[in-house]
């Protein structure tokens, strides 16, 4: 039996986020087995989203905000989430009680 690496678990979890829902970096890290690994999730998304066609736009920070700094990327992420039906509270914040995806199990 092959054990999955943290990176493989993160990729699998991100691939399962449904349209119109979001998960946080920390939530993904915890489900993948490293509760303090939110920054690793950021790194994985940055380096592997294209290769694995990951819906990286569905991952936000723990405050329900877009965590990117680059204006163009923020615009793209917000537009893509809005196209999936997600409504923003004040420009870059999302109500996690409404839109956070909580898988039954991983």
C-alpha positions, 0 to 999 in steps of 0.5 A: 500500500502506497502512502500519499505525500502531503502534496498528493493529498493537497492536490486531491482535496483541491480537485474535489472542491465543487463549483460555487464553494471555497476552502481555506488554506489551513482547512486543506492543510489540516485535512491533508495531515499538516494543520500548520501547513497552510503556507505549504498549500500556498506553495503547492497551488502556486507551483502545481495548479497548471500541471494538475488543472487545479481550481486554485481560485476556490482556495482563500484565507481563513478570514474569507478573503482573497489572499493574493496581492497581485491586482490582476490575479485578485481580479481573476479570482474574484471574477471566477468565483462570482461566475460560480455564484459566490457573492462578495461582502465588501469587495474581497471577502466571502461569508464562509458560513455560506460558501465554505466546502466541508467534505464529509471525509477525505 
